[in-house]
Amino acid sequence: MSALEKQLQRWIDAQVLDAATAARIRQFEETSGRSFRWPAILAVGFGTLMLCGGVLLFVSSHWDDISPAGRFSLVLAMVAVFHVAAGLHGTKVPMIGTALHAAGTIALGAGIFLAGQIFNLEEHWPGGFMLWALGAGIAWAVLRQWPQALLGAVLVPFWLTGEWIVLTEKYPGSYSIPAQGLLLLALLYFSASPEEGSNKPLRRALIWVGGLALIPLIVTVLFSGHDYYFWQHRAALPATLMLAGYAVAYLPTLAFAWFTRKKNAFWIFILAGWAAVLAVVSHAPDLEKNPMTYLWLAAGAIVLCYWGVRAHRKLFINYGSAGFAITVFAFYFSNVLDKLGRATGLIAMGILFLLGGWILNRLRTDLIARATEGAA
């Protein structure tokens, strides 16, 4: 809870303010000076990343020259310094305090893996992500700051994926299952509502994480499922292990969506089915030449655009339009361009870019207008 929220709650409890006046004060404070926050946010964000990167680079370059006792002391100091500095300066400049606490939690991960080298714990490397996620969870429970929750939301899937990789290393072609789970989780993060409920910075950060991870994870699902075709004659994944993998990949995300969004979770269930079918489609022997691959990717983009219209989310429409365009161009380059001559191929590509881009932009703007009208 911010200092403003504490003051407003104290005044409401003392019956100095009513709830409506407090809401107007919150709205005023959120909107005033918003344009001046971005330079500060960028400066603090990049400063935190460079600070963490510099510390890790310094430690790694001098690691061999430090004694084991010095290494362990350095690992502890690296985590403590950031959190102590945040505690000293966080009350005066909350943004700096939040950034330093985040740097401390990031340094905790580096410290865990460096300590693993000291005590030879790297044999089961997913345990490092588990401890890191646990540290982020404890930090969030104590500090209630969104970077700690964001780190936990990223690290827990990393840990589970690592456990699956270690568990199934004897069964090639089994990586499609965690890829599907990560794709579904990215869709859940991407569909977070930035304005509803509390923890707005966390919701916005989750949208960024989901949006950045979505396309790489779709590609990962395609090619990890494609590996199944080449490894299908090797040792098969046991049925019980496969069912457990699918349960962990799908059920927690779907359950969380159901309990937090109720009827709005319908779209996550639809996209879960889309992700599962995408993995099945990717089992084709010639993935790049298979028309079903592109049809199913285009169907996912259309569903995302339709969801954007129904939920009045312009972001979904823009992202779905971009995904549809990428799918069309990928199909053209993999199935059409090599069948045409160079001159004809360039002419067709120019027409596709100009005419197709114009049509797609018209459709996109019409969908955004419908979404805006529905919201009004």
Secondary structure as UniProt FT lines:
FT   HELIX           3..13
FT   TURN            14..15
FT   HELIX           19..31
FT   TURN            32..33
FT   HELIX           34..36
FT   HELIX           37..62
FT   HELIX           63..65
FT   HELIX           68..89
FT   TURN            90..92
FT   HELIX           94..118
FT   TURN            119..120
FT   HELIX           122..124
FT   HELIX           126..143
FT   HELIX           146..167
FT   TURN            168..170
FT   TURN            172..173
FT   HELIX           176..190
FT   HELIX           200..231
FT   TURN            232..233
FT   HELIX           239..261
FT   HELIX           262..265
FT   HELIX           266..281
FT   TURN            282..283
FT   TURN            287..289
FT   HELIX           291..311
FT   HELIX           314..331
FT   HELIX           332..336
FT   HELIX           337..339
FT   HELIX           342..351
FT   HELIX           352..356
FT   HELIX           357..375
//
